[in-house]
Amino acid sequence: MPRFSIDDIFIDPDEFLEACSNKELSETFEQLQENYGFASDEEKEVDETRSEGHRIFLKNLRVLRENWLGITKEDAQIIDVLGKKYGAV
């Protein structure tokens, strides 16, 4: 049986991730969060909130983003107007 050292084996991270199923990717991300302190952008935002109002605002934005397919045309127009008002394209 051949023996390998860590230095003998190289797996490109992109190749590894592309070979993973969605379930395996979720498990990998959970492991990175639990064991190595990686956090999603949403979790970082919550950690950096200035107030309860700011936390609620960020949560509302996240919910809108997650449900964008169900947003009505009128609601999308309101969001566009608000975005443009504050500098979005």
C-alpha angles and dihedrals in degrees: 000000000000120000124222132193125209088254091058095058124065122177117184108231092225092053091048094050094045090053092053124095120231089260091051091048090052091049091048091051091048090052091050090051096046100039106027106030097247114153134187120249090255092055091048090050091052090050090052098047118133098206145353089267090054091050091051091048092053091047091051091051091050091050091050091050093049092050101039093126090062097047114115122239090250093052091048089053091051090051090049092051092049092047093050091046089059099041108278119140 
